[in-house]
Every structure is written in C-alpha cells, then in structure tokens.
Amino acid sequence: MKLLMHTCCAPCSVYPIDELRKENIEPTLFWYNPNIHPYKEYEARRDCLKEYAKQINLNAIFEDEYGLDEFCKNVANNLNTRCIDYCYPVRMRKTFEYAKEHGFDSVTTTLLYSIYQKHEYIKKLCEDLSKEFGIDFLYRDFRIGFWEGHNKAKNELNLYMQKYCGCVFSEESRYNNPNPPKPELPTGCEYESRRAICVKKIENKDEYLDLLLDADPSKTSIDKYLSDSDVYGLQVDKNIVSLAVILHIDKNTLELKNLVTKEEYRGKGYAKKLLKSLCGNYKQKYNKMLVGTSENNIPFYVKQGFDKYEKTIKNYFVDNYDEEIWDGDLQCIDMYYYSKDLKK
Ligand code: SF4
C-alpha cells in the first residue's frame, strides 16, 4: 500500500503513525495546511513536523503555502461553517490531487484523530473524494487514542503543542467562545480521566472463554448460550476489562447470561458501566432484561434496577455443575431470577 496521510501537525500524527506502523503500513506524511495562522504559528507547527518526521525516519512532503489572505476571503461570508465549507475540503482535495499525481493508491488524514474535529463530516468528505479521484480512502477512527497520543507527544517527545485549532478565528475562540466545541467521541465511547472507555461488540467470542469462566465456571453451561448470544466488552484504553453476554429470549425480552470483570480491574464500577450502557441501548427495542443469579449477587443486581423477582430454580447450581460452586463463604445452590424494566 502506498499511503499518503494528510498531516495537520506533529502531535496529531503521533498516534496514527504508531497505529499504522503496527499494521506494517508506512505512510508518507503530507503537509498542506493553509488554515494555520499567524505565520509564526504556521512555521512552528510545520517545523515541528519536519523535525519529528526526520526523527522517526518517515518520508514527509511539504506543500508550503501560508494562506491567510486566501483563507479569510473564502470563509468571511460564513464563519460558522468555515470548517466544512472550506477548511476541510481545500486540504483534503489537495491531498487527493497530490496522491493522484504522484502514484499513491490510498489517502488518510490525521484529522480523523482529533476529538475536536467534525469526524463524520471528514469521513464522508474523504469517501466522496475517494470516488472522484479513484484512490482508496483508508478510514481509521483514531480518536480512541487521542489522550494516549497527546500524552506521548507532550510528555515523552516534547513536541510543540498548539493551543488552538489553526485559523485566526479559532485562536480568537480560545478566549471568547460562549459555545466551546464539545469533544466528539467514537460511538459507545466516553472519556474518563482522559482514558477512553468504549463498549464494543465482541465477534471472536471464544477468545474470551477464560474470562467468562470466572463468572460461570462450566464450559458446558457457557456452550449452551454463547453462540446464540451477543457479547459486549467494556474497553478501557485498549484493554477489554469487562464482558456481558446477552441472550435474546423473545421480541421483548433479553437475558443477561454472564457479566464479568478481569480480576485486576474489579471494584472500579466497570461491570455496572457496561450493563448501564447496554440497557440504555437495548431499551429502544426490548422491554425487559432477566438475570439468573446466586443469592450473593442479588443485592448487586437489584441496585442495577433488576428489582422484580421472577422465580427460583431450586438446586440449579448443584444439579447443573460437576463441582460445588462457592461465592465467598456462601455455596451457590438455588438460582434466583430477577428482571429489569428497560423502559423505566
Ligand atoms: S477551526 Fe480549525 S478546522 Fe475550523 S476552519 Fe479553523 S482551522 Fe479549520
């Protein structure tokens, strides 16, 4: 793959380059940012990228065009829509043009890394340009690594860290903006203490069997529900720390079959967070979620809203497991079913 990566600045390139290199992709960096003002700021960002590219031994092309006049002429009529009307299109079009003229077969951009850019718009713009130029658009949602990249750029690499997006208008907004931009995160993600926490659907379910066995210590039991269930993981930074297995019972009802957190992450509320997020999503389509649990865990589930008692299956854990199951000092014997009204 011969990839040209539009690069807005060195700090925003750190995480995308690291990630692409993990995939054995060596991008060529492409600097074209006439949106950065004033000149000394433009120079500082450009020169920082030149230095960084040299340091990590990556090819970088510089289309050196400081464009204050042209930029202002093009955005003056509607400053509110300047990013999508002019700033993104002018930079990405130039990148695709350069890629076409110089034999690159794919394009991407570090703009997909920033949680402060209009991610979905940039994605759609690049998809359209990809069709127009007949050059692949390599899409990655790099936002998940925003703080990781930021910390590395600032604390480890000591790169020049800009204080505003780029144009003079964004510089003004630093001091005078009643509606500062909100970070845009990947679907299902939030940031907590600058760590990305995301809910992910797990496709390779069997790879998590060991963790599922922590909550349900019988492979035979897990085999009965795993293939028909949806499995979701809570990912903190890049680690899956909790799993939830959800079985569809009928068009109104789901059953939570397994909820587990890796031992070293327990006590931090991750299972609760995962369950809350899933219940929030499932309530669009379903009315009720059931859970079958041992006596010890009833208070936990009641607190999460599973407050309606449904039934008890006597001796379930004795009859269905080869070995005795203990939860702390209490032997698990009967299975208690509770439900949560998802519409509440
Ligand atoms: S705020 Fe940033 S993206 Fe928007 S026009 Fe200014 S430099 Fe471009």
Boltz pocket constraint, residues with backbone or C-beta under 6 A from the ligand:
constraints:
  - pocket:
      binder: B
      contacts: [[A, 35], [A, 36], [A, 82], [A, 83], [A, 87], [A, 88], [A, 165], [A, 166], [A, 167], [A, 169], [A, 170]]
      max_distance: 6.0
